[in-house]
């Protein structure tokens, strides 16, 4: 199964979503200043569970950008040597209370039972790791793109009852912002 297959393909979603697809209203809320504290609480919990298996633990996604409207779900990126080798991290994360939700090539996503924290597992040093950090940092430093992204998310939220379709629809903006940020870094 190829990781870059369209996430809008129902067969792909059925193959990678543990527990099947869910219909949930996509909700965008104003920035909540408690989100960094939620991240910090889970960062400690993750490091306690994983120890040196976690190469890095980063707050990513919209909740990591001060002032940005977001789904009220804190996204966390944990990098490991090899996401395909689940033995070093899956059981410790499950024992720490996280539930496996996505199993894609080179990516796993676990979440809290309350579905308010998503923990993404990616390979340390991968393009995925770099892309998420570049996008986060770009939005932190570019108020125009941050505002444009917030407006886009608000406009898309009401169109989808499946968060996977919502996320995929934001892809063109995210790719453009990452490319723009990378060009600026090269200058």
C-alpha positions as CSV (number, residue, x, y, z in Angstrom):
1,X,0.0,0.0,0.0
2,X,1.6,3.3,-1.1
3,X,1.5,6.1,1.5
4,X,0.9,8.8,-1.0
5,X,-2.3,7.3,-2.3
6,X,-5.1,9.8,-2.2
7,X,-6.7,9.9,1.3
8,X,-9.9,10.7,-0.5
9,X,-10.0,7.2,-1.8
10,X,-12.5,5.2,0.3
11,X,-10.6,1.9,-0.2
12,X,-7.4,3.5,1.1
13,X,-9.2,4.9,4.1
14,X,-10.7,1.5,4.8
15,X,-7.3,-0.1,4.7
16,X,-5.5,2.4,7.0
17,X,-8.1,3.4,9.6
18,X,-8.1,1.2,12.6
19,X,-11.7,0.8,13.7
20,X,-13.2,2.1,10.4
21,X,-14.3,5.5,9.2
22,X,-16.1,7.9,11.6
23,X,-18.6,10.6,10.9
24,X,-17.8,13.6,13.0
25,X,-18.6,17.2,12.4
26,X,-15.4,19.2,11.7
27,X,-15.4,22.1,14.2
28,X,-13.0,25.0,14.0
29,X,-12.7,27.1,17.2
30,X,-10.7,30.2,18.1
31,X,-7.2,29.7,19.4
32,X,-7.1,28.3,23.0
33,X,-4.1,29.5,25.1
34,X,-4.3,26.2,27.0
35,X,-3.2,24.2,24.0
36,X,0.6,24.6,24.7
37,X,0.0,23.3,28.3
38,X,-1.9,20.3,26.9
39,X,1.0,19.6,24.6
40,X,3.5,19.9,27.5
41,X,1.5,17.5,29.6
42,X,1.4,14.9,26.8
43,X,5.1,15.5,25.9
44,X,6.1,14.5,29.4
45,X,3.7,11.5,29.3
46,X,5.1,10.4,25.9
47,X,8.7,10.8,26.9
48,X,8.0,8.9,30.1
49,X,6.4,6.0,28.1
50,X,9.0,5.9,25.3
51,X,12.3,7.1,26.8
52,X,15.1,7.2,24.1
53,X,12.8,5.5,21.5
54,X,11.4,9.0,21.0
55,X,14.0,10.8,19.0
56,X,11.9,14.0,19.2
57,X,8.5,15.2,20.4
58,X,7.1,18.3,18.8
59,X,3.8,20.2,18.9
60,X,2.6,20.5,15.3
61,X,-0.6,21.5,13.5
62,X,-2.7,24.5,14.1
63,X,-2.9,24.3,17.9
64,X,0.9,24.9,17.8
65,X,0.5,28.3,16.2
66,X,-0.5,31.1,18.6
67,X,-3.6,32.9,17.5
68,X,-4.6,30.3,14.8
69,X,-8.1,28.9,14.8
70,X,-8.1,25.1,14.8
71,X,-9.9,21.9,15.4
72,X,-9.8,21.5,19.2
73,X,-7.3,18.6,18.8
74,X,-3.7,18.9,19.8
75,X,-1.4,17.3,17.3
76,X,1.9,15.9,18.5
77,X,4.7,14.5,16.3
78,X,6.9,11.8,17.8
79,X,9.8,10.6,15.6
80,X,11.3,7.2,16.0
81,X,14.0,5.2,14.1
82,X,11.5,3.1,12.1
83,X,7.7,3.6,12.4
84,X,7.2,0.2,10.7
85,X,8.8,-1.5,13.7
86,X,6.0,-1.0,16.2
87,X,7.6,-3.1,19.0
88,X,9.6,-0.3,20.6
89,X,6.7,2.2,20.8
90,X,3.2,0.8,20.2
91,X,2.7,-1.1,23.4
92,X,4.3,1.6,25.6
93,X,2.0,4.2,24.1
94,X,-1.1,2.0,24.5
95,X,-0.1,1.4,28.1
96,X,0.1,5.2,28.5
97,X,-3.5,5.4,27.4
98,X,-3.2,6.2,23.7
99,X,-5.3,4.2,21.1
100,X,-4.0,3.2,17.6
101,X,-6.2,4.9,15.0
102,X,-4.1,5.0,11.7
103,X,-1.6,2.5,10.3
104,X,0.0,3.9,7.1
105,X,3.3,3.2,5.5
106,X,5.9,5.0,7.7
107,X,3.2,6.7,9.7
108,X,1.1,5.7,12.7
109,X,-1.4,7.9,14.6
110,X,-2.7,7.2,18.0
111,X,-5.1,9.3,20.0
112,X,-6.5,9.8,23.4
113,X,-9.8,8.1,24.2
114,X,-11.4,11.6,24.3
115,X,-10.0,12.2,20.8
116,X,-8.6,15.5,21.8
117,X,-4.9,14.6,21.3
118,X,-3.4,13.0,18.2
119,X,0.1,11.5,18.4
120,X,1.7,11.0,15.0
121,X,4.6,8.7,14.7
122,X,7.1,9.4,11.8
123,X,10.6,8.4,10.9
124,X,13.3,10.7,12.4
125,X,14.9,12.8,9.7
126,X,12.1,12.1,7.2
127,X,10.5,14.5,4.7
128,X,7.3,14.1,6.8
129,X,9.1,15.4,9.9
130,X,10.7,18.3,8.1
131,X,7.4,19.3,6.2
132,X,5.4,19.5,9.5
133,X,8.0,21.6,11.2
134,X,8.4,23.9,8.2
135,X,4.7,24.4,7.9
136,X,4.3,25.1,11.7
137,X,7.2,27.5,11.7
138,X,6.0,29.3,8.6
139,X,2.5,29.9,10.1
140,X,4.1,31.1,13.3
141,X,6.1,33.8,11.4
142,X,3.7,34.7,8.5
143,X,0.5,36.4,9.7
144,X,-0.9,36.7,6.2
145,X,-0.7,33.0,5.5
146,X,-1.9,32.2,9.1
147,X,-5.0,34.3,8.5
148,X,-5.6,32.9,5.0
149,X,-5.2,29.4,6.4
150,X,-7.7,30.1,9.2
151,X,-10.3,31.4,6.7
152,X,-9.8,28.4,4.5
153,X,-10.3,26.0,7.4
154,X,-13.4,27.8,8.6
155,X,-14.8,27.6,5.0
156,X,-14.1,23.9,4.7
157,X,-15.2,22.8,8.1
158,X,-18.9,22.8,7.3
159,X,-18.5,20.9,4.1
160,X,-17.2,17.7,5.6
161,X,-18.4,15.2,8.2
162,X,-15.2,13.1,7.7
163,X,-12.0,14.7,9.0
164,X,-10.0,12.8,6.4
165,X,-11.8,14.6,3.5
166,X,-11.4,17.9,5.3
167,X,-7.6,17.4,5.8
168,X,-7.1,16.3,2.2
169,X,-8.9,19.4,0.9
170,X,-6.4,21.7,2.7
171,X,-3.5,19.9,1.0
172,X,-2.9,22.4,-1.9
173,X,-2.6,25.4,0.5
174,X,-0.3,23.5,2.8
175,X,2.0,22.3,-0.1
176,X,2.2,25.9,-1.4
177,X,3.0,27.3,2.0
178,X,5.8,24.7,2.6
179,X,7.3,25.3,-0.8
180,X,7.2,29.1,-0.2
181,X,8.9,28.7,3.2
182,X,11.6,26.4,1.7
183,X,12.4,28.9,-1.0
184,X,12.8,31.6,1.5
185,X,15.2,29.4,3.6
186,X,17.3,28.8,0.5
187,X,17.7,32.6,-0.2
